Structure formats: C-alpha cells, structure tokens
Amino acid sequence: MRVVAAMSGGVDSAVAAARMLDAGHDVVGVHLALSRSAATLRESSRGCCTIEDAGDARRVADRLGIPFYVWDMAERFQRDVMDDFVAEYAAGRTPNPCLRCNESIKFTALLDRAVALGFDAVATGHYAQVVERVGSGGATVRELHRAVDPDKDQSYVLGVLDAEQLSRAFFPLGDTTKPRIREEAAARGFSIAKKPDSYDICFIPDGDTRGWLTSRLGERPGEIVDATSGEVVGSHRGSYGFTVGQRRGLGLDRSAQDGDPRYVVGVDAPTNRVLIGTADLLGVDLLRADHARWCGAAPVDEIRVGAQVRAHGEEVPAWARVDESDPEVVHVRLDSRLRGVAPGQSVVLYDGTRVVGSATIAATGLAGRTPSGIVEDSMTLTRRT
C-alpha cells in the first residue's frame, strides 16, 4: 500500500512513519508547512510546524531511507483554522482548533492531495486505534477507538473523521504508551527521541490567546454583568477574551460581590457583554450540537453513549439522538451535570472505546428548566446568553 506519512518533526510522527515502513508499505514522508513565518524557531515545547521541525522531519526520513517532501498548506490553514478560530471567538464561542485542523487539513486537504497523487492512505502519529471488524454482508468495517494510553489518547480530536476518511487513515501508535515510543525512537537512532512534545495552540506559541486575538480584533470595551441581578460589576477590553467557566482574569473585586468566586457563565457577543455568576450557574445537562460528523453510519434511534466535551475531560454517560428535522443536529442528554461547557466546544460521543461521532456545541441548558424556571420537554435547550 502506498502511504503518505505526515511528519511533523516530532517523535510520534517519526515512529509512526517507521512502523508503517516496517509493516511493508511504500512510505513517503510529508511535512506540512502551515505557517507563513516558518523561519520562526520553536521555543521549548511551544509551537510547531517551524523550520526547525521541518529539518527534524527530513533527518528522520533520511535515516529511514524514504522520500521526503514539504507541502505548503499555509493558505488553507490560515483560512480554515486560524480565521475560523478568530471568527468563533468574535462570535462568543470557544473553538477547538485541533479538531478543525484534523478535519480540514490533515484528513481533507492532505488526504485529498495524497489520493490525487495515487496514494492509498495517510498515517499520522496520533494516539488512537483503528479496529477492523466484519460488518453485515461480510464487508470489513473500520472503527476508531481510544488509544491504550489514556494520558495520550487523541481520539477526541479525531472524532471529526467520517467513514470514508477513516477507511484511509492509519494510527500506528495507538497500541503503545508514550514512554515506550520514546524508547523505540532512541533505539532507532532518531535524534529527536527526547524532543519535548508540543502543546497549547500551535499558532500561538507564547500561549497568550487573549493577546493574539486582540492583535487581530482590536480592543472592544464592554461590560461585565452579573447574570442574576443584571448589575454591571466591571468592564473588559473585548468579550472574545473570555470563555464559559473562566474564573481568572476577570478583574473583579471579590469583596464587593460577597467573597464567593465568580465565573464566566455566558458571552453575549452581539451586545459585547460578559455574564458572570456563581458556580451553581455553570452546570448543564443538555446540549444541542450541530455540524455532526459520524465515524460510521449515523444513529437512527436515540442511543446510549459516553459524551466528552474536552480533549482530556471526563466522559459522562448520556443519551444522544439526531434531530428529526436536521440530520446535522444532535441532542445530548447527560446523566449528570457538567460545568463550564461553552458553545463552540465539540462533544465527542463514544460507545465504550469506539468513537461514534462528534458535533459542535451550539447551545446548553438544564432538563426541565429554562432561565425563567418554565418546565419544558427534557430535550429542549435554551441558550444561556
């Protein structure tokens, strides 16, 4: 099988490429140039896709004896990931750029180009597993499952893959823990065996998301409002700098409130207001999510699932059903309340270790209650902002 190995310059993708080669595949290494300022060097473990990373990937490819190319996808990354990130925050939502990157870049743009060039599949260094089983009619079905290493499991950010993309995806590291991968890299003679993992948002290497957004959206002064009383209790320089569940950085005098901590409970982008309240206002057990993506066939009836709303968050038992009038909308009813769930986050649904699919949270609410206390159907959701 002819396979494109996406090589970021890190230890994970290096071992993934090596394992695909060991498995007998015809492997070509590809580094994605996603930054328009690729000459910028990595700072410790922050950032990625730099000229340093490209060089590291090339050296691994040379050691493996495989062809190596750099594909420029900076324009597509800017449009589909970075611009989307800015637009989502400006609209008062909290996006996950890693999911958008996997959906738009690694498993759409990269895979489409690979297939157009005659390749059969793409392999990456993500920690997840693809399990094959025999489906109805004897056809082979490929399922996406969690990795064996719970600390490194990345199935959440891969929940955007559809069945066709999954049929051409390989994740060779899903059966191994990270310490063993580093040991394997060292045994193979890779100089990057001890290279730090990248973290945070790759295009914000200094970790200052609010500052990065301000440089693009400008300051937009507005009010911080108590969600219960409606009283203006403070001011801010841009509602895009806040997310539901946030406690720090509010600039409030706790003694003027009653001493209890306050959290962001809503971001009202149209009025540029940030709503704050006590912790009891953060819990939700109903989600309405759109842009549904299924790793197989979409469920027909209401199904029992585990719901996860953060990359390394807890999985909560839940019921999920597809909206009768819109197949891209999913309603999720959680068995217990989750705190700090923000519109724009993704909810990924699991059946055991298997990823069922994902969707982007559009609204949250409480079963049987609206902000005014009116009893409604248990799956009706109300926006908190």
GISUL-V682989 format. One record per pair of residues at least 24 apart in sequence whose C-alpha atoms are under 10 Angstrom apart, sorted by the first residue. I is the first residue (numbers start at 1). J is the second residue. Records with the same first field share a line. If there is no record, write none. Layout:
I: J ; J
//
This chain:
1: 25 ; 26 ; 27 ; 119 ; 120 ; 121
2: 26 ; 27 ; 28 ; 114 ; 115 ; 118 ; 119 ; 120 ; 121 ; 122
3: 27 ; 28 ; 29 ; 114 ; 115 ; 118 ; 119 ; 120 ; 121 ; 122 ; 123 ; 168 ; 169 ; 170
4: 28 ; 29 ; 30 ; 31 ; 68 ; 110 ; 111 ; 113 ; 114 ; 115 ; 119 ; 120 ; 121 ; 122 ; 123 ; 124 ; 169 ; 170
5: 29 ; 30 ; 31 ; 61 ; 68 ; 121 ; 122 ; 123 ; 124 ; 125 ; 170
6: 30 ; 31 ; 32 ; 57 ; 69 ; 70 ; 106 ; 110 ; 111 ; 122 ; 123 ; 124 ; 125
7: 31 ; 32 ; 49 ; 53 ; 54 ; 56 ; 57 ; 58 ; 60 ; 61 ; 68 ; 69 ; 70 ; 123 ; 124 ; 125
8: 32 ; 33 ; 48 ; 49 ; 50 ; 53 ; 54 ; 55 ; 56 ; 57 ; 58 ; 124 ; 125
9: 48 ; 49 ; 50 ; 51 ; 52 ; 53 ; 54 ; 55 ; 56 ; 57 ; 58 ; 59 ; 60 ; 61 ; 192 ; 195
10: 48 ; 49 ; 53 ; 54 ; 56 ; 57 ; 60 ; 125 ; 192 ; 193 ; 194 ; 195 ; 196 ; 197 ; 198
11: 56 ; 57 ; 60 ; 125 ; 178 ; 181 ; 182 ; 184 ; 185 ; 186 ; 190 ; 191 ; 192 ; 193 ; 194 ; 195 ; 196 ; 197
12: 124 ; 125 ; 126 ; 127 ; 172 ; 173 ; 178 ; 181 ; 182 ; 185 ; 192 ; 193 ; 197
13: 57 ; 60 ; 123 ; 124 ; 125 ; 126 ; 171 ; 172 ; 173
14: 56 ; 57 ; 58 ; 59 ; 60 ; 61 ; 64 ; 124 ; 125 ; 181 ; 185 ; 190 ; 192 ; 193
15: 60 ; 124 ; 125 ; 172 ; 173 ; 181 ; 182 ; 184 ; 185 ; 186 ; 188 ; 190 ; 193
16: 123 ; 124 ; 125 ; 126 ; 170 ; 171 ; 172 ; 173 ; 174 ; 181 ; 185
17: 60 ; 61 ; 64 ; 66 ; 123 ; 124 ; 125 ; 171 ; 172
18: 60 ; 61 ; 63 ; 64 ; 66 ; 172 ; 185 ; 188
19: 123 ; 171 ; 172 ; 173
20: 123 ; 124 ; 170 ; 171 ; 172
21: 64 ; 65 ; 66
23: 172
26: 66 ; 67 ; 119 ; 120
27: 61 ; 64 ; 65 ; 66 ; 67 ; 68 ; 119 ; 121 ; 122 ; 123
28: 61 ; 65 ; 66 ; 67 ; 68 ; 69 ; 119 ; 122
29: 57 ; 58 ; 60 ; 61 ; 62 ; 64 ; 65 ; 66 ; 67 ; 68 ; 69 ; 70 ; 123
30: 54 ; 57 ; 58 ; 61 ; 67 ; 68 ; 69 ; 70 ; 71 ; 110 ; 114 ; 122
31: 55 ; 56 ; 57 ; 58 ; 68 ; 69 ; 70 ; 71 ; 72 ; 73
32: 69 ; 70 ; 71 ; 72 ; 73 ; 74 ; 77 ; 105 ; 106 ; 110
33: 70 ; 71 ; 72 ; 73 ; 74 ; 75 ; 77
34: 71 ; 72 ; 73 ; 74 ; 75 ; 76 ; 77 ; 78 ; 105 ; 202 ; 203
35: 72 ; 73 ; 74 ; 75 ; 77 ; 78 ; 202 ; 203
36: 72 ; 73 ; 74 ; 75 ; 77 ; 78
37: 74
38: 74
42: 198 ; 205
43: 198 ; 205 ; 206
44: 195 ; 196 ; 197 ; 198 ; 205
45: 195 ; 196 ; 197 ; 198 ; 199 ; 200 ; 202 ; 205
46: 196 ; 197 ; 198 ; 199 ; 200 ; 201 ; 202 ; 203 ; 204 ; 205 ; 206 ; 207
47: 197 ; 198 ; 199 ; 200 ; 201 ; 202 ; 203 ; 204 ; 205 ; 206 ; 207
48: 197 ; 198 ; 199 ; 200 ; 201 ; 202 ; 203 ; 204 ; 205
49: 198 ; 202 ; 203
50: 202
53: 192
56: 190 ; 191 ; 192 ; 195
57: 192
59: 190 ; 191 ; 192
60: 188 ; 189 ; 190 ; 191 ; 192
63: 188 ; 189 ; 190
64: 188 ; 190
71: 110 ; 113
73: 105 ; 109 ; 110
74: 105
76: 101 ; 104 ; 105 ; 109
77: 101 ; 104 ; 105 ; 109
78: 203
79: 104
80: 104 ; 105
81: 105 ; 203
82: 203
83: 216
85: 213 ; 344
86: 212 ; 213 ; 214 ; 216 ; 217 ; 240
87: 213 ; 217 ; 240
88: 240 ; 343 ; 344
89: 210 ; 213 ; 217 ; 239 ; 240 ; 241 ; 242 ; 243 ; 267 ; 269 ; 344
90: 213 ; 217 ; 238 ; 239 ; 240 ; 241 ; 267 ; 269 ; 270 ; 272
91: 239 ; 240 ; 267 ; 268 ; 269 ; 270 ; 272 ; 343 ; 344
92: 239 ; 240 ; 241 ; 242 ; 243 ; 244 ; 266 ; 267 ; 268 ; 269 ; 270 ; 272 ; 273 ; 274 ; 342 ; 343 ; 344 ; 385
93: 240 ; 242 ; 243 ; 244 ; 266 ; 267 ; 268 ; 269 ; 342 ; 343 ; 344 ; 345 ; 361 ; 362
94: 240 ; 241 ; 242 ; 243 ; 244 ; 267 ; 341 ; 342 ; 343 ; 344 ; 345 ; 346 ; 361
95: 342 ; 343 ; 344 ; 345 ; 346 ; 360 ; 361
96: 157 ; 201 ; 310 ; 311 ; 344 ; 345 ; 346 ; 360
97: 157 ; 201 ; 202 ; 203 ; 345
98: 156 ; 157 ; 158 ; 200 ; 201 ; 202 ; 311
99: 156 ; 157 ; 158 ; 159 ; 160 ; 161 ; 311 ; 345 ; 346 ; 358
100: 157 ; 158 ; 160
101: 157 ; 158 ; 160
102: 157 ; 158 ; 159 ; 160 ; 161
103: 157 ; 158 ; 159 ; 160 ; 161 ; 162 ; 165 ; 293
104: 160 ; 161
107: 158 ; 160 ; 161 ; 162 ; 165 ; 166 ; 168 ; 169
108: 161 ; 165
111: 165 ; 168 ; 169
112: 165
115: 168
119: 168
120: 167 ; 168 ; 169
121: 165 ; 166 ; 167 ; 168 ; 169 ; 170
122: 165 ; 166 ; 167 ; 168 ; 169 ; 170 ; 171
123: 168 ; 169 ; 170 ; 171 ; 172
124: 169 ; 170 ; 171 ; 172 ; 173
125: 154 ; 170 ; 171 ; 172 ; 173 ; 174
126: 152 ; 153 ; 154 ; 155 ; 157 ; 158 ; 170 ; 171 ; 172 ; 173 ; 174
127: 151 ; 152 ; 153 ; 154 ; 155 ; 158 ; 171 ; 172 ; 173 ; 174 ; 175 ; 176 ; 177 ; 178
128: 152 ; 153 ; 154 ; 155 ; 156 ; 157 ; 158 ; 170 ; 171 ; 172 ; 173 ; 174 ; 175 ; 176
129: 153 ; 154 ; 155 ; 170 ; 171 ; 172 ; 173 ; 174 ; 175 ; 353 ; 354
130: 166 ; 167 ; 169 ; 170 ; 171 ; 172 ; 174 ; 175 ; 354
131: 354
132: 167
140: 167
141: 166 ; 167 ; 296
142: 166 ; 167 ; 168 ; 169 ; 295 ; 296
143: 167 ; 295 ; 296 ; 353 ; 354 ; 355 ; 356
144: 169 ; 171 ; 295 ; 296 ; 350 ; 353 ; 354 ; 355 ; 356 ; 357
145: 174 ; 350 ; 351 ; 352 ; 353 ; 354 ; 355 ; 356
146: 174 ; 175 ; 350 ; 352 ; 353 ; 354 ; 355
147: 171 ; 173 ; 174 ; 175 ; 176 ; 177 ; 353
148: 173 ; 174 ; 175 ; 176 ; 177 ; 353
149: 173 ; 174 ; 175 ; 176 ; 177 ; 178
150: 177 ; 312
151: 177 ; 178 ; 312
152: 176 ; 177 ; 178 ; 311 ; 312
153: 177 ; 311 ; 312
154: 311 ; 312
155: 311 ; 312 ; 348 ; 350 ; 353 ; 354 ; 355
156: 308 ; 309 ; 310 ; 311 ; 312 ; 313 ; 346 ; 347 ; 348 ; 349 ; 350 ; 355 ; 357 ; 358
157: 310 ; 311 ; 312 ; 346 ; 348 ; 358
158: 295 ; 348 ; 355 ; 357 ; 358
159: 292 ; 293 ; 294 ; 295 ; 346 ; 347 ; 348 ; 349 ; 350 ; 355 ; 356 ; 357 ; 358 ; 359
160: 291 ; 292 ; 293 ; 294 ; 295 ; 346 ; 348 ; 355 ; 356 ; 357 ; 358 ; 359 ; 360
161: 293 ; 294 ; 295 ; 296 ; 355 ; 357 ; 358
162: 292 ; 293 ; 294 ; 295 ; 296 ; 297 ; 356 ; 357 ; 358
163: 293 ; 294 ; 295 ; 296 ; 297 ; 357
164: 295 ; 296
165: 295
166: 295 ; 296
167: 295
209: 240 ; 241
210: 238 ; 239 ; 240 ; 241 ; 242
211: 241
212: 241
213: 238 ; 240 ; 241
214: 238 ; 240 ; 241
220: 272
221: 272 ; 273
222: 271 ; 272 ; 273 ; 274
223: 271 ; 272 ; 273 ; 274 ; 275
224: 250 ; 251 ; 252 ; 264 ; 267 ; 272 ; 273 ; 274 ; 275 ; 276
225: 264 ; 266 ; 273 ; 274 ; 275 ; 276 ; 277
226: 257 ; 262 ; 263 ; 264 ; 265 ; 274 ; 275 ; 276 ; 277 ; 278
227: 264 ; 265 ; 266 ; 274 ; 275 ; 276 ; 277 ; 278 ; 281 ; 384 ; 385
228: 275 ; 276 ; 277 ; 278 ; 281 ; 371
229: 277
230: 275 ; 276
231: 275
232: 273 ; 274 ; 275
233: 257 ; 275 ; 276
234: 274
235: 273 ; 274
236: 272 ; 273 ; 274
237: 272
238: 269 ; 272 ; 273 ; 274
239: 266 ; 267 ; 268 ; 269 ; 270 ; 271 ; 272 ; 273 ; 274 ; 275
240: 267 ; 268 ; 269 ; 272 ; 273 ; 274
241: 267 ; 274
242: 266 ; 267 ; 274 ; 275
243: 267 ; 274 ; 340 ; 341 ; 342 ; 343 ; 344
244: 274 ; 275 ; 276 ; 282 ; 339 ; 340 ; 341 ; 342 ; 343
245: 276 ; 277 ; 279 ; 281 ; 282 ; 283 ; 339 ; 340 ; 341 ; 342
246: 276 ; 340
247: 276 ; 278 ; 279
250: 274 ; 276
263: 340
264: 340 ; 342
265: 339 ; 340 ; 341 ; 342 ; 384 ; 385
266: 340 ; 341 ; 342 ; 343 ; 383 ; 384 ; 385
267: 342 ; 343 ; 384 ; 385
268: 384 ; 385
269: 385
270: 385
273: 385
274: 385
275: 384 ; 385
279: 339 ; 340
280: 339
281: 339 ; 340 ; 384
282: 337 ; 338 ; 339 ; 340 ; 341 ; 342 ; 365 ; 384
283: 336 ; 337 ; 338 ; 339 ; 340 ; 341 ; 364 ; 365 ; 366
284: 333 ; 334 ; 336 ; 337 ; 338 ; 339 ; 340 ; 341 ; 364 ; 365 ; 366 ; 367 ; 384
285: 316 ; 318 ; 332 ; 333 ; 334 ; 335 ; 336 ; 337 ; 338 ; 339 ; 341 ; 364 ; 365 ; 366 ; 367 ; 378 ; 379 ; 381
286: 318 ; 319 ; 320 ; 331 ; 332 ; 333 ; 334 ; 335 ; 336 ; 337 ; 338 ; 363 ; 364 ; 365 ; 366 ; 367 ; 368 ; 378 ; 379 ; 380 ; 381 ; 382
287: 320 ; 330 ; 331 ; 332 ; 333 ; 334 ; 341 ; 342 ; 343 ; 347 ; 360 ; 361 ; 362 ; 363 ; 364 ; 365 ; 366 ; 367 ; 379 ; 380 ; 381 ; 382 ; 383
288: 320 ; 322 ; 323 ; 329 ; 330 ; 331 ; 332 ; 333 ; 343 ; 347 ; 359 ; 360 ; 361 ; 362 ; 363 ; 364 ; 365 ; 379 ; 380 ; 381 ; 382 ; 383
289: 322 ; 323 ; 328 ; 329 ; 330 ; 331 ; 332 ; 343 ; 344 ; 345 ; 346 ; 347 ; 358 ; 359 ; 360 ; 361 ; 362 ; 363 ; 364
290: 322 ; 323 ; 326 ; 327 ; 328 ; 329 ; 330 ; 331 ; 344 ; 346 ; 347 ; 358 ; 359 ; 360 ; 361 ; 362 ; 363
291: 327 ; 328 ; 329 ; 330 ; 346 ; 358 ; 359 ; 360 ; 361 ; 362
292: 322 ; 327 ; 328 ; 329 ; 330 ; 346 ; 347 ; 348 ; 357 ; 358 ; 359 ; 360 ; 361
293: 328 ; 329 ; 330 ; 348 ; 356 ; 357 ; 358 ; 359 ; 360
294: 328 ; 348 ; 349 ; 355 ; 356 ; 357 ; 358 ; 359
295: 354 ; 355 ; 356 ; 357 ; 358
296: 355 ; 356 ; 357
297: 356 ; 357
298: 322 ; 327 ; 328 ; 356 ; 357
299: 327 ; 356 ; 357
300: 324
302: 331 ; 332
303: 332 ; 351
304: 332 ; 333 ; 349 ; 350 ; 351
305: 332 ; 333 ; 334 ; 348 ; 349 ; 350 ; 351 ; 352 ; 354 ; 355 ; 356
306: 332 ; 334 ; 335 ; 347 ; 348 ; 349 ; 350 ; 351 ; 352 ; 353 ; 354 ; 355 ; 356
307: 332 ; 333 ; 334 ; 335 ; 346 ; 347 ; 348 ; 349 ; 350 ; 351 ; 358
308: 338 ; 346 ; 347 ; 348 ; 349 ; 350 ; 358
309: 338 ; 340 ; 341 ; 342 ; 345 ; 346 ; 347 ; 348 ; 349 ; 358 ; 359 ; 360 ; 361
310: 341 ; 345 ; 346 ; 347 ; 348
311: 345 ; 346 ; 347 ; 348
314: 338
315: 348 ; 349 ; 350
316: 349 ; 350
317: 349 ; 350 ; 351
318: 349 ; 350
319: 349
320: 349 ; 379
321: 379
328: 359 ; 360
329: 359 ; 360 ; 361 ; 362
330: 358 ; 359 ; 360 ; 361 ; 362
331: 359 ; 361 ; 363 ; 364 ; 379 ; 380 ; 381
332: 361 ; 364 ; 379 ; 381
333: 365 ; 366 ; 367 ; 378 ; 379 ; 380 ; 381
334: 366 ; 367
337: 365 ; 366 ; 367
341: 365
342: 384
343: 383 ; 384 ; 385
//
